[in-house]
Structures are given as C-alpha cells and as structure tokens.
Amino acid sequence: MSKTMDTWFFMRPGFTTFNLEPKTHSQYLFGQRDRRQRDLLLGTLEEAGYSRDGHKAAIFGDYGRGKTHQCFNIMFEIRKRGMNIAPVYIKCSAYKSKEPFHSLFTEMVSSHSAETLNRIATEYQRRVNAKQAPDLQEVVQSEDIALVMRTGLPMVNLTQVKNCMRWLGGEPKIDMSSISDSIKPQLADSREFGAVMRGLAAMFATVDGSVPLYLIDEAERFQNMTNPDTYFTWLASIRELTEIHNVGMLFLIGAKSRNDLPNIFVTDEIVRRIGVSNYIEFTNPSHDELEAFILELLQTFIKKGEVPAPHQGVVDPKALDPSIPEELTQITGGDASRLRVFPFEPDAFEEFVEQVTRGELASKPSEVLLRLQKAAQRAMRHDLRTISSKIVNEISSEGF
C-alpha cells in the first residue's frame, strides 16, 4: 500500500499535509502575535461598522511573512462573527508601467458575485420606487452609471448582469446596447470610479446594512506604474476611493520596511486618507515566537492529545478526539518531550528552529512550512517515522 503523509505522521481528520493554503485553511491562524494583530484589526473594523464607516489600512511586511493567510483568516472571522461587513479579496496582477486603473477596479467590482449585486440592486430599486431610498442618480451624480445600476444590475439574465459589472469596472469595448445605445463607451476617470463605488456602497448599506471591504493583496505591485501619466491616474483614483467613508479598504503590501512602500502609499494625500496610525507593520517573529508557532501547528495537525484552544472551534469535530495512537506512543517511547516535538526528534527540532531563525530567509512562516514539508517527505522516502538532525541539515544545505 502506498504511503501517505496523513497516515505516516498520524494527522488528525482534515489534514493531509504540513502545507498551509490561505484559502483552504483560512480558519486557522497560528501564533499569539498574529492572532492579537488580527483581533485588533477586527476590533477596528467592528467599531467602524457601528457608524457604517469603512476602515482603511495599509498592512506591510516582508515577503513570506503570512499577510495573505492573515487576509483570508480575517475574511473567515468576519463571516464567523456575523459582522456587518461584505469582504472581497483581490490579488493584484503583474501591472505594467502604463497599466490603466481599470485593471484593478474591474477586479474590485467583479469580486462581488453577480448574484449578490443582482439581489441588492433589485431590492434597492424596489425601495426607491417605494420612496424608502434615494434615487441612484442623487448618489452617484452620473446619468450613465445610475442607469446601468438601476436597470442593468437588476436584470434577470446574470450574463447581462456580469456584462454591466465589467462596464462599471471600467473595462473597454463592452456592448451596452441592451441598456442604451448612447451610453458612454468606457469609464476611465477617477471621479467615475468613485461614483461607481459610492453607488455600490449605498446599495450594500441600504439593503444589507453592511459595508463593502476590499482586501487588496500584493499591493506592492502599485510600484510598477512608472509612467508619469499612469502613476498620477492611479494616485487620483486611489485618493478618490479612499475618500469614500462607507467603503473599507485593506492594502496588503510586501515591503521589508516602511521605506520600501510604493510611492503612492507615502504621498501625503493618501497617508492622510488612510491615517498614519493605520499603517501596520507585520514584523517577522522572534526565535521563541517561531518555535511556539511550529509547536502549535504540530499539536493541531497531529494526534498528540488536545487540540490547542484557539483551534478547537474550527477543526473537524472528529479531530477533537484527544486520544494518542498506540503506534505513535511506541515510536516516541512514551516520552512526553519526544511526543511534544514529533515528527522531529528533540535534537532535530532544536536544529530546525535555529536554522529557520537565521539567514536571509529567517523567521518567515512560509519558509518554515516549506522546509517542514520537505523534511517530512524526505523522512518518508527513507522509511523513517521521525525527522532526524541529518535530514534537517540535508534540507538546509540544499538550494541556496
């Protein structure tokens, strides 16, 4: 029978590997500092929601620090806690020097499902007809945008709804003849992007009592816009969007320090709109914090007794069984210290932690997980039930 990692290392139900995928494992966040950071941010989002305000923040840190995972965990917690926030995730593309702003804005609009926008647009228009909400023309101050939101988004045909969403996102060459033959061919001005966002925010607030929140990942790619005209178009558009009070925006930026932030994020007009105190640095964990991160992850993934308290409410209910497999007890010789660091041998674990907290790639959770996965695979190839110091050192010596 072929070996599998989950059976070889006695993994709990729901785990088949030591890899962590942000979307698949969004319910898990390892490390006290990361959870504390998340809870502070969620608290701020909740507070802003009381007045239907959208929180703005720029979260930056080293590449591989875990910002994307934090992002998906925030969305998971928002839904789990029933917060009045409609979160959507956008991953920035590999923008070019003359990239039009609609490349990002189309993603922002289309990240909402067509079903959701169709529902809220239909209900909003019903309330307008009942004089329970202001006409969208008053909200967006644009006849064409109001017309598309008023008549296009409520269409029964979702293909047509998606077509309208693409036009609202600024995408060119969209056939809008089903709405009007005289409609503007493309939205391209920062004020028009702001108008679309004000319209969407008004519908979410009126119908669902919620605030749209855009989590824009890999925003360091804003730095790619080196063409002066393109740069100032992006600057004006970001300024317009961050000015809208009932829209939340979290920018996740790969940057080793504040000095490495893209120019757009350090201009006075953007700093003022986001807020100096809302520039949050994700520093790399210390030696002790990284060791605790690894131990917590291993205790959660492997049948080594109780699941750590922070994860008991999100694991597969079958994973809560605290019993330890008899074979695992035999492998670790009934020694609690060996069980604690399994699948490592104690000396191998100490060496592993030392290695991942020094050097160019030090203290990055992504690098830790890559090395852990590779070490586990190497042990399996040699039919070893634990990871030895020899394997740890082999992995360390490979590559760079």
C-alpha positions in Angstrom: 0.0 0.0 0.0 1.3 3.5 -0.9 2.4 5.7 2.0 0.5 9.0 2.6 1.7 11.8 4.8 -1.5 11.9 6.9 -1.3 8.2 8.0 2.5 8.2 8.2 2.5 11.1 10.7 -0.8 10.4 12.5 -2.6 13.5 11.3 -6.0 14.5 12.5 -9.0 14.4 10.2 -9.0 17.4 7.9 -5.2 17.4 7.4 -3.2 15.6 4.8 0.0 17.7 4.6 2.0 20.2 6.5 1.3 22.8 3.9 -1.0 25.7 4.8 -3.1 27.1 2.0 -4.6 30.6 2.7 -7.9 29.8 1.2 -8.3 26.2 2.1 -7.1 26.7 5.7 -8.5 30.2 6.3 -10.0 29.2 9.6 -6.5 28.6 11.2 -4.1 31.3 12.3 -1.1 30.2 14.3 0.9 32.3 16.7 -0.3 34.5 19.5 1.1 37.7 18.0 -0.7 37.1 14.6 -4.0 36.4 16.4 -3.5 39.5 18.5 -2.8 41.6 15.4 -5.9 40.1 13.7 -8.1 40.8 16.7 -7.0 44.4 16.9 -7.8 44.8 13.2 -11.2 43.1 13.5 -12.0 45.3 16.5 -11.3 48.4 14.5 -13.4 47.1 11.6 -16.3 46.3 14.0 -16.0 49.8 15.6 -16.1 51.5 12.2 -19.1 49.4 11.3 -21.2 50.9 14.1 -21.4 54.2 12.1 -21.4 52.4 8.7 -17.8 53.6 8.1 -15.3 51.6 6.2 -11.9 51.2 7.8 -8.8 52.0 5.7 -5.4 50.4 6.5 -2.1 49.6 4.8 -0.6 46.3 6.2 3.0 45.8 5.2 5.7 43.2 5.9 8.4 41.0 4.5 7.6 38.6 1.7 6.5 35.2 3.0 5.5 36.7 6.4 2.0 35.4 6.1 0.0 38.5 5.1 -2.1 36.6 2.6 -3.1 34.0 5.2 -3.9 36.7 7.6 -6.1 38.3 4.9 -8.1 35.1 4.4 -8.4 34.5 8.1 -9.8 38.0 8.6 -12.5 37.2 6.0 -13.3 33.9 7.7 -13.6 35.6 11.1 -15.8 38.4 9.7 -18.3 35.8 8.4 -18.0 33.6 11.5 -18.7 36.6 13.8 -21.6 37.8 11.7 -20.1 41.3 11.3 -21.9 43.8 9.1 -19.1 43.7 6.5 -19.1 42.3 3.0 -15.5 41.3 2.4 -14.0 40.5 -1.0 -10.4 39.5 -1.9 -8.4 41.0 -4.8 -5.0 39.8 -5.8 -3.1 42.4 -7.8 -1.9 41.4 -11.2 1.6 41.9 -12.6 0.9 45.5 -13.7 2.9 47.2 -16.4 4.3 50.7 -16.5 1.3 52.1 -18.3 -1.4 49.8 -16.8 -4.8 51.5 -16.8 -6.5 51.8 -13.4 -9.5 49.8 -14.6 -7.2 46.7 -14.4 -7.6 46.9 -10.6 -11.1 48.4 -10.5 -12.7 45.8 -12.7 -11.4 43.2 -10.2 -12.9 45.1 -7.3 -16.3 45.2 -8.9 -16.3 41.7 -10.3 -15.1 40.2 -7.0 -18.7 40.6 -5.8 -20.8 37.8 -7.2 -23.3 38.6 -9.9 -26.0 37.1 -7.8 -25.2 39.4 -4.9 -25.1 42.6 -6.9 -28.3 41.5 -8.7 -30.1 40.9 -5.4 -29.1 44.2 -3.8 -29.7 46.3 -6.9 -33.2 44.8 -7.3 -34.1 45.4 -3.7 -32.6 48.9 -3.7 -34.7 49.8 -6.7 -37.8 48.5 -5.1 -37.1 50.7 -2.1 -36.5 53.7 -4.4 -39.9 53.1 -6.0 -41.4 52.9 -2.6 -39.6 56.2 -1.7 -37.6 54.4 1.0 -34.2 55.2 -0.6 -32.8 58.0 -2.7 -32.5 57.5 -6.4 -29.1 56.4 -7.5 -28.8 59.5 -9.7 -28.6 61.5 -6.5 -26.0 59.2 -5.1 -23.6 58.8 -8.0 -24.2 62.1 -9.8 -23.8 60.4 -13.2 -26.7 59.5 -15.6 -25.0 56.6 -17.3 -23.7 55.0 -14.1 -27.1 55.4 -12.4 -28.8 54.0 -15.5 -26.7 50.8 -15.5 -27.0 50.3 -11.8 -30.8 51.0 -11.9 -31.7 48.9 -15.0 -28.7 46.7 -15.8 -27.8 45.1 -12.4 -31.4 44.0 -11.6 -31.7 42.1 -14.9 -32.9 38.5 -14.6 -30.2 37.3 -17.0 -27.0 37.0 -15.0 -24.8 37.1 -18.1 -26.1 40.6 -18.7 -25.5 41.5 -15.1 -21.9 40.4 -15.4 -21.6 42.5 -18.6 -22.8 45.5 -16.7 -20.3 44.8 -13.9 -17.5 44.8 -16.4 -18.6 48.2 -17.8 -18.9 49.6 -14.2 -15.4 48.3 -13.6 -14.1 50.4 -16.5 -13.4 47.6 -18.9 -13.4 48.9 -22.5 -15.4 47.6 -25.5 -18.4 46.3 -23.6 -21.6 46.0 -25.6 -24.1 48.0 -23.6 -26.8 48.3 -26.3 -29.2 46.3 -24.1 -29.2 49.3 -21.7 -28.8 52.2 -24.1 -27.2 53.0 -27.5 -26.0 56.3 -26.3 -24.2 55.1 -23.1 -20.6 56.2 -22.6 -18.3 53.5 -24.1 -16.0 53.3 -21.1 -15.4 54.7 -17.6 -11.9 55.9 -17.2 -11.9 58.9 -14.9 -11.1 58.7 -11.1 -14.4 60.5 -10.4 -16.3 57.9 -12.3 -14.7 55.1 -10.4 -15.6 56.9 -7.2 -19.2 57.3 -8.4 -19.5 53.6 -9.0 -18.1 52.8 -5.6 -20.5 55.2 -3.9 -23.4 53.6 -5.7 -22.3 50.1 -4.6 -21.7 51.2 -1.0 -25.2 52.9 -0.9 -26.9 49.7 -2.0 -25.0 47.5 0.4 -25.7 49.9 3.3 -29.4 50.3 2.5 -30.3 46.7 1.6 -27.9 44.6 3.8 -26.8 47.2 6.4 -23.3 46.3 5.6 -20.0 47.9 4.5 -18.1 46.5 1.5 -14.5 45.7 2.4 -11.8 45.3 -0.3 -8.8 43.3 0.8 -6.2 44.2 -1.9 -3.3 41.8 -1.7 0.2 42.2 -3.2 -0.4 45.9 -3.5 3.4 46.4 -3.8 2.7 46.0 -7.5 1.4 49.5 -7.5 5.1 50.4 -7.7 5.2 49.0 -11.3 3.4 52.1 -12.7 6.5 54.1 -13.7 4.9 56.1 -16.5 4.1 59.5 -15.0 0.6 59.9 -16.6 -0.3 56.4 -15.4 1.0 57.0 -11.9 -1.0 60.1 -11.4 -4.1 58.4 -12.7 -3.7 55.7 -10.2 -2.9 58.2 -7.4 -6.1 60.2 -8.2 -8.2 57.1 -8.3 -6.9 55.6 -5.1 -7.4 59.1 -3.5 -11.0 59.1 -4.7 -11.8 55.6 -3.4 -10.1 56.1 0.0 -12.2 59.2 0.4 -15.5 57.3 0.4 -16.4 56.9 4.1 -18.7 53.8 3.8 -16.1 51.7 1.9 -13.4 49.7 3.7 -10.0 49.0 2.0 -7.1 47.0 3.4 -4.0 47.1 1.3 -1.6 44.2 1.9 1.9 45.2 0.8 5.1 43.2 0.5 7.8 45.6 1.9 10.7 44.9 4.2 10.3 48.3 5.8 8.3 51.5 5.6 11.0 52.9 3.3 10.1 50.2 0.7 6.4 51.1 0.4 5.3 52.1 -3.1 5.3 55.8 -3.7 1.5 56.0 -3.8 1.2 54.9 -0.2 3.7 57.5 1.2 2.2 60.6 -0.6 0.6 63.0 1.9 -2.8 62.8 0.3 -3.0 59.0 0.6 -1.4 58.9 4.1 -4.0 61.4 5.3 -6.9 59.4 4.0 -5.7 56.1 5.3 -4.4 57.5 8.6 -0.9 57.4 9.9 -1.9 55.1 12.8 -3.4 52.7 10.2 -0.1 51.8 8.6 0.6 48.5 10.3 3.9 46.7 10.1 4.0 42.9 10.2 7.4 42.2 11.6 8.9 38.7 11.4 8.5 36.6 14.6 11.3 36.1 17.1 13.1 32.8 17.8 10.7 32.0 20.7 7.6 33.1 18.7 8.6 31.0 15.7 9.2 27.9 18.0 5.8 28.4 19.6 4.3 28.7 16.1 5.7 25.4 15.0 4.7 23.6 18.2 1.2 24.9 18.0 0.9 23.9 14.3 2.2 20.3 15.0 -0.2 19.9 18.0 -3.1 21.0 15.8 -2.2 18.8 12.8 -1.1 15.6 14.7 -3.0 13.3 17.1 -0.9 14.3 20.1 -3.7 14.9 22.6 -5.9 18.0 23.0 -6.2 20.4 20.0 -4.8 23.9 21.1 -7.6 26.0 22.4 -7.6 28.7 19.6 -8.4 26.0 17.1 -10.9 23.8 18.9 -13.8 25.7 17.4 -12.7 25.4 13.8 -11.2 21.9 13.3 -13.2 19.0 12.0 -15.2 17.7 15.1 -13.6 14.3 14.6 -10.2 15.9 15.1 -11.1 16.8 18.7 -10.5 13.2 19.9 -7.7 13.7 22.4 -6.5 10.1 22.3 -3.0 9.3 21.1 -2.5 6.4 18.7 -0.7 3.5 20.4 1.8 3.3 17.5 2.7 6.9 18.0 3.3 6.3 21.7 5.6 3.4 20.8 7.5 5.5 18.2 8.2 8.2 20.8 8.9 5.7 23.5 6.2 7.1 25.8 8.5 10.2 26.3 6.4 13.4 26.6 9.3 15.5 25.4 9.6 13.4 22.2 5.9 13.5 21.6 5.9 17.3 22.0 8.2 17.8 19.0 7.0 14.9 16.9 7.6 14.3 13.9 11.0 15.7 14.8 13.5 14.1 17.2 14.2 16.6 20.0 17.7 17.5 18.8 16.4 17.8 15.2 13.7 20.1 16.3 16.2 22.4 18.1 18.4 22.5 15.0 15.4 23.1 12.7 14.3 26.1 14.8 17.8 27.5 14.8 18.1 27.2 11.1 14.8 28.9 10.3 15.5 31.9 12.5 18.8 32.9 10.9 20.0 33.9 7.4 18.4 35.8 4.6 15.1 33.9 4.8 14.9 33.9 8.6 11.7 33.8 10.6 9.4 33.6 7.6 6.4 31.2 8.2 6.3 30.4 4.5 9.9 29.1 4.6 9.3 27.2 7.8 6.4 25.3 6.2 8.3 24.6 3.0 11.2 23.1 5.0 8.9 21.2 7.3 7.1 19.7 4.3 10.3 18.8 2.6 11.8 17.2 5.7 8.7 15.1 6.3 8.8 13.9 2.7 12.5 13.1 3.0 11.8 11.0 6.1 9.1 9.1 4.4 11.3 8.3 1.4 13.8 6.7 3.8 11.0 4.9 5.7 11.7 6.9 8.9 8.9 7.7 11.2 10.7 10.8 12.6 12.7 13.6 11.2 16.4 13.4 12.3 19.1 16.1 12.5 20.7 14.5 9.5 17.6 15.2 7.4 17.2 18.8 8.8 20.8 19.5 7.8 20.4 17.9 4.4 17.4 20.2 3.7 19.3 23.2 4.9 22.3 22.6 2.7 20.2 22.3 -0.5 19.3 25.2 -2.7 20.9 28.5 -1.8 
